[in-house]
Amino acid sequence: MLIAAGIGWGPGIVGRASLPSHMRSPPGFSLRTGQPTFIDNLPDDSAFDYSELLRTHGIVSVVNVPIEVTGAIWGVLEVDSAQLRRFDDDDREFLCGFAEIIGRTIENWRQLEKAEQVGLGRRIELQERETLFRELQHRIGNQLQLIIGALEIARERTADPAARKAFEEVIRRAVSIAQSHEQLSLLRIENEVSLSAYLNRLVSTLGVPEGIAVITAVEDDVTVPLGTAVRLGLIVNELATNSIKHAFGEVSGHITIGLTAKGAGGQAVLRFADDGRGMGGTGVGGSGIDLIKVLARQIGGTAEWSSAEKGTSFSLKFRS
């Protein structure tokens, strides 16, 4: 079983070292049985082997919880301690819940990867759902954190041990709710999206490397239907990805993203430009450009490219 991710290990372990998957191995037992394994004192536990890797790191207490994805055990979440400790029901409930979150996250990503293969329409639909989900997740998460914070303050101000214990139980349940909420009510999300907030959040997730500066100039009063916002976001993401990959090479540069509301004929204008090496053409050809043209047509927009020796510019006129 490959140690795919982790913290606290010595150099050269994560991504390279492995642990046995047989029944005498704690992670192997959880993998094969689908049951969590809690061992307070591994060196003295005759039912399990004490692997050389754990021995070298001084591990004595271990927890292994199976990660289930679509009805099968995908892997194991392991938590180790170099000090003897006794695990209780709260530890079990928390770690099993955390493993469930990991499993659902993996399952969601798999579903997204499969969905991307069924066509542009499905891709856009999922992007809309993701946008709605993130917005709802953000709002609910903030409220839950406020509740948890208020409970923690009340607990600290309480001297009665029984009352403190009761507060801790309520806090634990509130934290569990905060980790697990995932239901999306489409009726509670606005039909109109602020492009200023949406595009600024999008820019922060583009993964722009050092040396490339992104400059935004987006008017605050532009709101559009959710479907339009999602398509504009896909267009900006595609343009930025192309610039980052092809426009700059090893040199630094600038990317500029602008949005002007209510231009001629009641149209808004999205502008994107970089000062890289240029396209060497007028924007004809290429799957990325074809995708942008399709997205532009879907919102009734008109896309134009221009390229010079120093940089490429793009503009999209659409009705806001």
Buried (B, 14 or more C-beta within 10 A) or exposed (E): BEBEEBEEBEEEBBEEBEBBBEBEBBBBBBBBEEEBBBBBEBEEEEEBBBBEBBEEBEBBBBBBBBBBBEEEBBBBBBBBBEEEEEBEEEBBEBBBBBBBBBBBEBBBEEEBEEBEEEEEEEBBBBBBBBBBBEBBEEEBEEEBEEBBEEBBEBBEEBEEEEEBEEBBEBBBEBBEEBBEEEEBEEEEBEEEBBBBBBBEBBBEEBEBEEEBEBEBEBBEEBBBBBBBBBBBBBBBBBBBEBBBEBBBEEEEBBBBBBBBBBEEEEBBBBBBBBBBBBBEEEBEEEEBBEBBBBBBEBBEBEBEBBBEEEBBBBBBBBEB
